[in-house]
Amino acid sequence: MLDYLRNTLGLDVEQRPWEKESKLPLYLRSGRKYSVLHISGMECLCVELDAAHFRLSAFQKQQAQLAAYWPGQIVLCFPSLTAYQRKALIENQISFVVPGSQLYLPWLGMVVQERNQAPVKPVEKLSWNAQLLTLLLLERKWENIRQADLVPLLGVSAMTVSRAVRELNQVGLVRAEKSGRDIFLTPMAQGKELWEQAKPYLQNPVRRRIYVNKNTLSPDLPLSGLSALSVRTMLNPPAQRCYAMSGREYKAQNLPAVDPNWTDAEQCAELELWHYDPRLLCWDGAVSPLALALMYRDSEDERIQQATEEMMEDYQW
């Protein structure tokens, strides 16, 4: 770290132990290493820690307690950070250093990022595989899952799973850690907290809707759309049942579409074509509440909005 700071800042940088570290409460010492940095005549307290065990909200509360022992500037030192984590620290004006990668010292007027690193394109919306993985983490309440086990579950290649994991890591939703030859994923939050963090990156899973003859549909297709919403709430069911299947499955089956205005209504069914397999996100014969919430979060129908809100209020996180 010292060489990185010296080379980057072009200033004299020295480091010494902090004599008051032993006086700190255990919760302020656990998993951390403290030292004092001298940067061209200025002093700051350096806290070395791992981002995997760091909680921004907790540290913000601890800053006032640390001030009783060190009233000056505090700099956090991490071995690595995701783009989401760096953004959160900068937005909250928290000084940090990632040796060899980036430093943010607003009190010194310094913000430096290595130019030789390939720029990481910010994630605005998750890819469909990353979204499916996020919903599975929520629905199945996984706390630790082996990355290799996701390949047969999602029905995609190992490379596709790796890309999805990188996206989730980039936006701070999961932590990927290697253990032996395996990589294990751990959500950075659980339940409703993870849902709220993920929502800005999630989209309506439905690609398009068509009508087909209901007799051509497989009996194991889950209910979706308003049919599923009526199962999970007090909303009245629609005249024609709505089912869901992946666009890939629809293409393989080549089901003929029908015009509901020119076909016996009792023979028609609405079919939603999803970007991924809806069977992975269904129970009790209908797609999950989380999928429905994404589907109808922009609905202008007050009945649908109210039903969706009531469904989510009753959802068991």
C-alpha positions, 0 to 999 in steps of 0.5 A, a space after each residue: 500500500 505504501 508504494 502505491 500511495 507514494 507512486 500515485 500521490 508523489 508525496 512522502 508517505 509513512 506508516 506507524 502502529 496506532 497505540 490506541 488500537 488495543 483500547 478499542 471495544 472488541 466490535 471495533 477491532 474484530 477483523 480490522 487492522 489499524 495504523 497511522 499514515 503520515 502523508 506529506 505532514 498530514 495524519 490519518 487513521 488507516 483501517 485495513 479490512 475486507 469488503 466481504 465483512 464490511 457493512 456501510 450502515 454499521 460503519 457510519 454509526 461507528 464513525 462517531 465512536 471512533 472519533 472519541 479515539 481518533 478525531 482526524 481523518 479516517 481512510 479505509 483500505 480494502 484488498 478489492 471492491 466491486 464497482 457498486 461498493 466503490 460508488 456507495 463509498 464515494 456517494 457517502 464521502 468515505 475515504 478509501 484505498 484499493 492498493 494498485 487500483 484506486 484511491 479516494 481521498 476527498 480531504 486531500 483532493 485526490 481521486 485516482 483510478 488506474 487507467 490501465 484497467 479495462 473499463 467496466 461498463 456499469 450495469 443498468 439492468 441485469 441480463 435475463 440469466 442474472 435476473 433469473 439467478 437473483 429471483 432464485 436466490 430470493 425464492 429458494 432462500 439460498 445462503 450459500 450455493 455452489 456455482 457449478 450447481 447452477 449450470 444444470 439448474 438454469 440449463 445454460 453453459 458454465 460460461 453463461 453462469 459465470 457472466 451472470 455471477 459477475 453481474 451480480 457481484 458488480 452490482 453488489 448483490 452477491 459475493 463469489 468466493 473460491 474454496 478449493 476448485 469450487 466457487 460459492 455464491 453468498 447473497 450480500 443481503 437476505 429477504 426483503 433487503 435483497 429484493 429492494 437492492 435488486 429491484 432497480 436492476 430487474 425487468 418484466 420477464 414477459 417478452 410478448 403475449 399471444 393467444 393459442 388453442 388451449 388444447 395444444 398446451 402442455 398440462 404442466 405449464 404454470 398459470 401466469 398473468 392475471 390468472 396467477 394474480 387472481 390465484 394469489 389475491 382476491 382479484 377476479 380471474 380473467 375470462 381466458 386463462 393465462 399460462 407462461 412458457 419460455 420463448 425457447 420452448 415456444 419456438 421448439 413446439 411451434 404452436 400456432 397462434 390464433 385470433 381471439 376475436 375469430 375463435 371460440 372463446 372457450 377454446 382460447 388461452 393467453 400465452 406469455 412468452 418469457 425470457 427464461 423458463 417460468 417453471 423455475 419460478 412457480 409454486 402451487 401451479 402459478 408463477 411466483 409473487 416476485 415475478 408477478 410484482 415485476 410484471 405489474 409494477 408499472 400497471 396503471 390499473 388500480 385494481 391490479 396495483 392494489 392486488 399486487 401490493 396486498 400480495 407483496 405485503 403478505 409475502 413470506 420473506 
